[in-house]
Amino acid sequence: MSRTTEETVTGAAPPAVPRTPALRRCVEIARALAHGDGGGPVEVLHLFLAVACDNASDTRSRLVMRATAAHHFFTDETYRSVAESAAALDARTRAVPLAPAAAAVLSRLAYWTVRTGDDTADTAHLLLACLETRTGDKEMRKTARTMGLSERVALSRAMLVRREVAAADRQANHRGPILSPSRSERPTPYHFQAPHRAIGPRKGRSISLRSQMTSTAHLSSHVQSHLLRLHVWVSWWHQLAIFAALSVLIWASLTVTPWSALWLISLAVRRNHASLALRLSGDAALVVASAFLGVPWPLVAAALVSRLVDLPDGRLALLQMRGDAGDPSLTEGALQSDRRADRRAARYYRTLKIQRELKPE
């Protein structure tokens, strides 16, 4: 088949980067799903379902789904439909063309491959490209909202599980040992399957915090390693400052004036609930109010010290999340948006648990 004929049949130009066998298989499954839906072109939803629900559970995308607990939010019927499509691959399904939106998603594989520092496009890159898109049908957007999964969270987990995937989805330069861990250069067909699998959060609280969980995949960078140590040190002092402020607060509320309890607002409103400008404005208002209400100055000083330590703590946390996502323009507002999505997903998880509809691991 000529190059021109192949582009006409598939609806897209050949890939700009090499693809793993698992990724090529997921694209074929997406074509089979589209063929089963009436023979129409492959939509973004078909690509997303194929890469997120493929029965090959050791691909990088499936490990990411489990590491974020997003795999719970698909029904057994969806998994069964994808498995049936995988078993029905033939020449007819491979000839199903791509819709423009799906072709645009595949064109982003090169970007995400460079973003993760990989040489070969694998299933995680297709998952990231699907989560990134803001176009496509309503069903795709509804599914993404239900999971509350952003490409930033998925990217962090993709970096964490990159060496745990099976051979069909592993980067060509990630050689698994056969006989000895000291012998790293091995032929590709002899990869061993990783014995440990990434198991994602199983509780609603863990899901509600998943966008704040920094991974350890970036610690190969000395800068990131030192940044993490500094953050741990600052966080320790921050907790000590909070303990001191609470102690002075209890003392002042019981012995001086009940108005001292107003400073609970300053300690309770943290960076994941309000912006920096709003927190500082509230602190300034409390300082002025304390001068008229007779709140003792040691309480005001302790609360302000706690807030001052909170500022570098939040900045270091933001820098770590920027390192995880590989995005220097990431803002606290974007992280707050991710946290809201996490909380919605956690509530949906609890609903599924109560209704006994959770998908097992």
HELIX and SHEET records of a PDB file:
HELIX    1   1 ARG A    3  THR A   10  1                                   8    
HELIX    2   2 PRO A   21  GLY A   36  1                                  16    
HELIX    3   3 VAL A   44  CYS A   53  1                                  10    
HELIX    4   4 ARG A   60  ALA A   67  1                                   8    
HELIX    5   5 ALA A   70  PHE A   73  5                                   4    
HELIX    6   6 ASP A   76  ALA A   87  1                                  12    
HELIX    7   7 ALA A   91  ARG A   94  1                                   4    
HELIX    8   8 PRO A  100  SER A  107  1                                   8    
HELIX    9   9 LEU A  109  ARG A  115  1                                   7    
HELIX   10  10 THR A  123  GLU A  132  1                                  10    
HELIX   11  11 LYS A  138  MET A  147  1                                  10    
HELIX   12  12 GLU A  151  LEU A  160  1                                  10    
HELIX   13  13 ALA A  167  ASP A  169  5                                   3    
HELIX   14  14 THR A  188  TYR A  190  5                                   3    
HELIX   15  15 GLY A  204  SER A  208  1                                   5    
HELIX   16  16 ARG A  210  GLN A  212  5                                   3    
HELIX   17  17 ALA A  217  SER A  220  5                                   4    
HELIX   18  18 HIS A  222  THR A  255  1                                  34    
HELIX   19  19 PRO A  258  TRP A  263  5                                   6    
HELIX   20  20 LEU A  264  ALA A  268  1                                   5    
HELIX   21  21 LEU A  276  LEU A  293  1                                  18    
HELIX   22  22 TRP A  297  ALA A  325  1                                  29    
HELIX   23  23 GLU A  332  ILE A  354  1                                  23    
END                                                                             
